[in-house]
Amino acid sequence: MRIAHAPAQVPREPRAVAIGTFDGVHRGHLSVVRSAVETGLAPTVITFDPHPRVVLGNRVELISTLERRLELLAEAGVETTLVAPFTPELMRLTPEEFASSYLAAIGAEVVVAGADFRFGVRRSGDLELLGRLGYEVRPVTEVEEVSSTAIRQAVHDGDVVTAARMLGRPYELDGTVVAGDQRGGELGYPTANIAQDPNLLFPGDGVYAGSTHGHRAAVSIGTNPHYGGTERRIEPFLLDYSGDLYGQRLVVEVWERLRGQSVFDSEQALVEQIGRDVEATRGARRPV
């Protein structure tokens, strides 16, 4: 997939353009993308970074990194994604100016977006206006009971199975392996300590079954209260794996919540519980 950061980097040709933030690339987003792909024109996405609500001063827990968003759009059949920097300058564009600079400039003939899509200064533009400007517009209705807000709430609650149904795939953690305190190795279960962007969505604290790097993984998320920890960490233990993961990016699928975090009577009790978590992970099922 071609990734561009300005319209001038996108060759002008007949395109079907899907527009949206697409955070998480959930089932609703995928229905918009599929509508563009099915036109037979060059399937193209215009997305925004940073998230528009962040620029407007709101706190947003992102469901996916920009890198992962682009990977998922490519998997959905998008040939070109234009990542438009969401700046005050872009916010001040009139709908007509946006259409000229970002749609006409790249050859858009069909524009696809959610039925409630708004753009331009003070959100004054919509799909009807684009139709008057000569574009073929294809509004896509929302997928029932699927929204980024509902996904965030399910993940906060630790209900990653419900989140997976809305996403169309397991919820994912995404970060780089960094040095930890090595305590897992001392207990016989060496974990990868993942540094995830703090602006990303975190599940409720607990132990989860999932997978990463081609292996099932028992994933601890939280402050490790047994040892009096205060720093929130993501620590997957990869089953049947040995090797050095330091510095590598890991995308961790989170399948099922096994239990909450606990303080144990002894270290031996903790080790025994980790063993049960590992066995539960071996028997866990990928939710979608």
HELIX and SHEET records of a PDB file:
HELIX    1   1 PRO A    7  GLN A    9  5                                   3    
HELIX    2   2 ARG A   27  VAL A   37  1                                  11    
HELIX    3   3 PRO A   52  VAL A   55  1                                   4    
HELIX    4   4 LEU A   66  GLU A   75  1                                  10    
HELIX    5   5 PRO A   88  MET A   91  1                                   4    
HELIX    6   6 PRO A   95  PHE A   98  1                                   4    
HELIX    7   7 ALA A   99  LEU A  103  3                                   5    
HELIX    8   8 ALA A  104  ILE A  106  5                                   3    
HELIX    9   9 VAL A  121  ARG A  123  5                                   3    
HELIX   10  10 LEU A  127  ARG A  132  1                                   6    
HELIX   11  11 SER A  148  HIS A  156  1                                   9    
HELIX   12  12 VAL A  160  LEU A  167  1                                   8    
HELIX   13  13 ARG A  183  LEU A  187  1                                   5    
HELIX   14  14 PRO A  225  TYR A  227  5                                   3    
HELIX   15  15 GLU A  267  GLY A  283  1                                  17    
SHEET    1   A 6 ARG A   2  ALA A   4  0                                        
SHEET    2   A 6 THR A  80  PRO A  85  1                                        
SHEET    3   A 6 ALA A  42  ASP A  49  1                                        
SHEET    4   A 6 ARG A  15  ILE A  19  1                                        
SHEET    5   A 6 ALA A 108  GLY A 114  1                                        
SHEET    6   A 6 GLU A 136  VAL A 140  1                                        
SHEET    1   B 6 ASN A 193  ALA A 195  0                                        
SHEET    2   B 6 TYR A 171  VAL A 178 -1                                        
SHEET    3   B 6 ARG A 249  ARG A 259 -1                                        
SHEET    4   B 6 GLY A 206  THR A 212 -1                                        
SHEET    5   B 6 HIS A 215  GLY A 222 -1                                        
SHEET    6   B 6 ARG A 233  LEU A 238 -1                                        
END                                                                             
